[in-house]
Amino acid sequence: MAEFTEIVQEKCLAFGDRIVKLNDFLLKKAANKKPSYKIVNNKRVYEKAIPVYLQSIANICNQLLRSGTSIGANNAEAINAISKNDYRSKSFIALKEARESLYWIDLLHRNGFLDEKQYTSIYDDCEELVRILVTRCKKLNED
């Protein structure tokens, strides 16, 4: 049982690593796009606020970063739970965070921030975590 627990935590950490790298990649890619500006008196005036083209990607990336890294954090808390109820609670939170991550990954893909290959790769990893956590949570409900 301890070996399986370590494998699950390693998968959570590896997924968290991928999410951090994906976040950095997408934000860097978005930041390298041409900044928006308007012409005033025949001169370019660049926007001083967060450019519109960065707002959506930054917000979605932030949401995915939070949920995607939270899976492993909650799984680690479940591993070190002080009671069965605590273990159950943290396991279900980890599952909810994994499912939320699937949503944000879908949204990134639907809006063209992830190509098909990137989407399939990260989505499949997250889906594997969901399946593992669903199995664990179902067993907890049977007890």
VOBAZA-890603 format. One line per field, with one value per residue (C-alpha): x, y, z. Coordinates in pm, 1 decimal, padded with zeros to 6 digits. Each point is the difference from the previous one (the first is absolute). Last residue first. Layout:
// VOBAZA-890603
X	(X, ...)
Y	(Y, ...)
Z	(Z, ...)
// end
This chain:
// VOBAZA-890603
X	(-01604.4, -00153.2, 00035.3, 00376.4, 00024.5, -00182.1, 00238.2, 00307.9, -00138.4, -00098.6, 00351.2, 00167.0, -00242.4, 00044.6, 00378.5, -00021.0, -00225.8, 00265.9, 00265.7, -00237.5, -00086.5, 00368.5, 00085.9, -00322.0, 00009.3, 00363.5, -00052.7, -00324.5, 00139.6, -00043.7, -00084.0, -00265.2, -00305.3, -00142.8, 00340.5, 00043.3, -00359.7, 00050.7, 00312.6, -00196.8, -00277.1, 00242.5, 00166.1, -00335.1, -00027.7, 00343.6, -00089.9, -00317.8, 00197.0, 00257.3, -00288.3, -00150.3, 00329.0, 00040.2, -00343.7, 00045.3, 00339.9, -00137.9, -00294.6, 00237.3, 00200.3, 00324.5, 00063.9, 00359.2, -00081.7, -00309.7, 00213.3, 00233.3, -00302.4, -00120.0, 00333.4, 00021.0, -00337.8, 00060.6, 00264.8, -00254.0, -00270.4, 00215.1, 00195.9, -00320.3, -00168.0, 00308.7, 00025.0, -00365.0, 00054.0, 00321.8, -00146.2, -00307.9, 00182.9, 00291.5, -00176.7, -00174.4, 00328.4, 00063.2, -00026.7, 00241.4, -00124.4, 00249.8, -00038.4, 00124.5, 00033.1, -00196.4, -00175.3, -00124.7, 00025.3, -00102.1, 00201.9, -00012.9, 00316.6, 00123.6, 00013.3, 00303.0, -00201.1, -00238.9, 00282.2, 00163.0, -00333.4, -00062.4, 00349.1, 00006.7, -00340.6, 00092.5, 00317.3, -00192.3, -00269.1, 00257.0, 00167.6, -00338.3, -00063.9, 00334.7, -00081.0, -00341.4, 00152.9, 00262.9, -00275.7, -00186.0, 00315.9, 00078.5, -00350.5, 00033.4, 00325.4, -00159.6, -00281.1)
Y	(00183.2, -00003.1, 00377.4, -00026.3, -00259.6, 00235.0, 00279.5, -00208.2, -00107.1, 00358.6, 00114.0, -00241.7, 00085.0, 00375.4, -00038.1, -00181.1, 00277.4, 00254.6, -00181.2, -00045.6, 00371.2, 00099.3, -00211.8, 00048.2, 00377.8, 00037.3, -00214.0, 00174.9, 00352.7, 00187.4, 00373.9, -00030.6, 00092.9, -00351.3, -00133.7, 00239.3, -00066.1, -00374.8, 00032.8, 00219.8, -00261.2, -00290.2, 00196.7, 00026.0, -00378.4, -00033.4, 00256.0, -00191.5, -00324.6, 00160.1, 00136.9, -00349.6, -00146.0, 00283.6, -00070.7, -00377.3, 00023.7, 00251.7, -00228.9, -00293.4, 00203.6, 00195.3, 00010.8, -00023.7, -00171.6, 00219.2, 00313.8, -00121.2, -00062.7, 00351.7, 00148.1, -00227.2, 00107.7, 00363.7, 00039.9, -00045.8, 00206.6, 00307.3, -00011.4, -00064.9, 00306.4, 00214.0, -00120.5, 00090.8, 00348.2, 00066.9, -00134.4, 00221.3, 00318.3, -00022.8, 00105.9, 00278.3, 00162.0, 00035.9, 00374.4, 00245.0, -00044.5, 00109.4, 00334.5, -00010.6, 00344.0, 00167.7, 00231.7, -00303.1, -00343.2, -00287.4, -00277.5, -00367.3, -00188.0, -00236.1, -00350.7, -00090.3, 00029.6, -00271.6, -00247.7, 00082.4, -00047.7, -00330.5, -00138.9, 00108.9, -00154.7, -00317.4, -00033.4, 00040.0, -00241.4, -00259.2, 00015.8, -00041.1, -00307.8, -00146.8, 00074.4, -00167.6, -00301.3, -00023.5, 00018.3, -00285.1, -00211.5, 00067.2, -00106.0, -00315.0, -00087.7, 00060.2, -00241.2)
Z	(00418.6, -00350.4, -00034.8, 00056.5, -00275.2, -00236.8, 00098.3, -00083.1, -00336.5, -00079.6, 00095.8, -00240.4, -00281.2, 00058.2, -00003.3, -00334.4, -00132.4, 00092.4, -00197.4, -00294.8, 00002.1, 00000.7, -00304.6, -00193.8, 00038.6, -00098.8, -00310.0, -00098.9, 00035.9, 00325.8, 00018.8, -00269.6, 00203.0, 00013.8, 00108.0, 00291.1, 00106.0, -00006.6, 00216.0, 00240.9, 00029.4, 00042.0, 00281.3, 00177.4, -00013.2, 00157.6, 00268.2, 00084.0, 00028.8, 00232.2, 00210.1, 00019.2, 00122.9, 00252.0, 00150.9, 00012.5, 00168.7, 00251.6, 00069.0, 00050.1, 00247.7, 00033.6, -00373.4, -00123.2, -00329.4, -00034.4, 00042.3, -00273.7, -00224.2, 00074.1, -00103.5, -00303.8, -00134.6, 00097.8, -00269.3, -00277.7, 00170.4, 00062.4, -00325.0, -00194.8, 00152.9, -00059.4, -00358.9, -00057.7, 00142.7, -00191.7, -00324.6, 00033.9, 00094.9, -00242.5, -00323.0, 00190.8, 00086.5, 00372.0, 00047.7, -00161.6, -00355.9, -00261.4, -00178.4, -00358.2, -00151.0, -00283.1, 00245.8, 00195.4, -00160.3, 00224.4, 00153.9, 00065.1, 00073.2, -00271.7, 00133.7, 00209.2, 00321.7, -00116.8, -00066.3, 00333.6, 00176.1, -00175.3, 00069.5, 00365.6, 00066.9, -00188.5, 00208.8, 00327.0, -00121.5, -00104.8, 00342.2, 00169.4, -00215.6, 00104.9, 00364.8, -00024.0, -00176.7, 00275.6, 00262.0, -00170.1, -00018.1, 00367.4, 00103.3, -00212.7, 00181.5, 00339.5, -00086.0)
// end
